[in-house]
Amino acid sequence: MTPILELRKGTKLYRGVAAVKDVDFDLNPGEVHALLGENGAGKSTLTKMLAGVVEPTSGDIFISGEKVALPTPADALKNGIAMVYQETSLVPSLTVAQNLYLMDDKPFHRLRGIYIAGQQFLQSLNFHVDPAALISSLGAGQKQMVEIARAVHHNAKVIIFDEPTATLTPEEKYQFFALVGRLKKRGVSIIFISHALEEALQISDRITVMRDGEHVVTDHTSNFDRELIVQAMVGRSLTEELYGSFQDRQTRQPGRKVLSVQNLSMGDVVRNTSFSVFAGQITGMFGLIGSGRTETAKVVSGVLKRDLFHGGNVQFEARPVRYRVPRPAVKDGIIYVTEDRKSEGFFETMSIAYNIYLGALAGGQADSPIISMKEMRTLAEHWTKALNVKAINADAKVIELSGGNQQKVVVAKALVQKPKLVIFDEPTRGVDVGAIAEIHQLINKLADDGIAVLVISSYLPEVLHLSDRILVCRQGRVVEEFDGSQAKEESIMFAAVH
Amino acid sequence: MGLLGQPTQEKIVLALALVLCLGFALLLPGFWTASNLLNLVRSVSILGILGVAMALVVIGRGIDLSLVATMAVAVAWSLQLAESGMPMAQALAFGLGFCLLIGLLNGFLIAYVEIPAIFATLAMGTAVYGFGRYFLFSLDIVYMPPDAHALTWVGQGTLFGVPAPIYMFALVSALAFLFLRYTRQGRYLRSVGDNLLAARITGVPTRPIILMQYMISSVIGFLAGCVTAASVASMNVRISNSTLIYDVILVVVLGGIGLSGGKGGIRNAIVGTLLIGVLLNGMTIMDIQYTVQNVIKGIILLTAIVIDTLLNPRDEQTAQQGDI
């Protein structure tokens, strides 16, 4: 069988560094092909070469056996290859139908005409989206549907999905899988990048694993299991070490009550939630997207101001507190480590050393009005060593580091402020497997040292692995509490969705 | 690369200024003389001082379009007060107070009311000019009282043969440099410009810092106004409606201080000022029309930005998701 899409000896260099090295990749007609690998493995670059977004430094692309050049995404689309990105490429201020027909070669569209055509077309795909709705009014799942519909409308024979399920709720995920099945029946071939191994095992026909820009293995999905994939991804068996035997683990006893939240509300997002966090213990907070976990943490630490529709009270160290900005919370010892390090975690124009030092300046640990280069060096040296930040030296810019090392710098900036309560929001999101283990170790050490730790995560194995106590959030409030050593995956998930 | 390291916009602009200097020196008689060079720097000193003020605000991811209007009205008011019999020192104190108040208002609107800086300061500039023109003085030009010798020196005096405005420019630059680099507030300002949300979460007092940055720019502006008034013994309030404010922004952007905040330093503002100085001086010696000079200024700015973009391309890959 001739593959519908094939890349031979594909290489892409960025400033002399290979993001993808001599990779062979092929996609059969009507196949779902999962592409797996750690962050930085080269998955995105590989698919972007196929979609005409990135030009290969060397290597050839073949469509149904014929050699082609794809200098732009429009060329790829003409050849039937469409890519659906993590961040959608839809125009938010236009309607669904306008977006669908945006790239047709027609100078004008009659709105009524495209709404009717759009309605029929969306129905034929079994999508329940109003063609006259503005894109900006849609949820993540619906936007993705429109994006897929657009690809189908352009007669795409190959659709490439970059992390399609990362932003979807469980129901939307289910719908997405059903859709992949329907697309397959229509003869569309699919490439599917994912971090979620279970999904790949569930819906793909073949799996390719990449590591450090190189091709590791391609085989039929039935020949893989979770363990084998992880081994191929990391080149060593880490699952046991990472998420292994959390069942027979010793849990820590709670120390004094550090944080106590009673009947806290904020708008529609946080609804009458109550919980406590104790010193010397890791409290895990699990919940699906939209369960108000992050917002609760942000209200407690002053990052979000409670608006008019608020209520409830927060006690920190047996003292009622109410923060309108994070600064007094930081001064009191409540540190929030963000889930979105790029937009609110670190300072990209500054070096590692300055990032850490700024934490000390703002937290009052380095409180002279004139800054001291010596103090900065000492701090930077101490923390880069303690957290094993891998960089050429402390003068390297944070933006140049890998996701895991960026996260370590953000954590160092928080820990330098000598917290009494640390709130980690998705501490290992977008972090490579090796660094995940190190960050988990660090979180454990903090609790062992007597600090109160709250870990928010939407990855169940992580919560189970780390937590001494587990709080489950649903619809803006903590609905159930589990003991870390006794909790079962199924019962936590049950509490989170019902 | 090599000895010079990564070519940045700052280095390109400096090189461009040196090349222009060399060209003018070889081709234009009278350019490469001590008196002309001093005159060159002198002529851009005020622009340079304003550039430093603007640089501080832009590094903090803001912009102060009311800078020139505030300086003109505050200084003109001071002169008006002095003319009507108030001691010069007291009159200047009133002017300075006016500047601080406007800076505070700007900062309040931007930090607490959360209006975009460009609108807040644009409106403020117009309001300040109108207010001054209607309530504070009746004529567009306010003259300096003849007995203000101390102030006159700032604009017209010399020390060791070097005109006083150059000293003022050097002094303001040095202070701003030290502030930005070695004080805690300076680091805070840069962190706010780099990433406001991260600064807030880290515990930086972001709103007070924004207030501070507009107050500082107003005060430096007042200083620039004093030098202006002293060198021509008057203050023409119409300067608020001139293109001076755009020249100030030109100097800042040309030197390589990104409008997106956090990038560059005082050095960049100085380099930008020098290039403009060399260019204007050379063109004046060559007797090029003022309107043509504007065209050339615009082209130079575009060229500098294009070269910077070519040498330091924004890496879409890292800029968007950081995942290769």
Interface residues (C-beta under 8 A of the other chain):
Chain A: Y14 A19 N39 G40 A41 G42 S44 T45 V54 Q86 E87 G213 V303 V325 P326 R327 A329 V330 K331 Y336 T338 K342 S343 E344 G345 F346 F347 E348 T349 M350 Y354 Y357 L358 G359 L361 A362 G363 S368 P369 I370 I371 I399 G403 Q406 K413 Q417 G430
Chain B: Y182 T183 R184 Q185 G186 R187 Y188 R190 S191 D194 N195 L197 A198 A199 R200 I201 T202 G203 V204 P205 T206 R207 G262 K263 D315 Q317 T318 Q320 Q321 G322 D323 I324
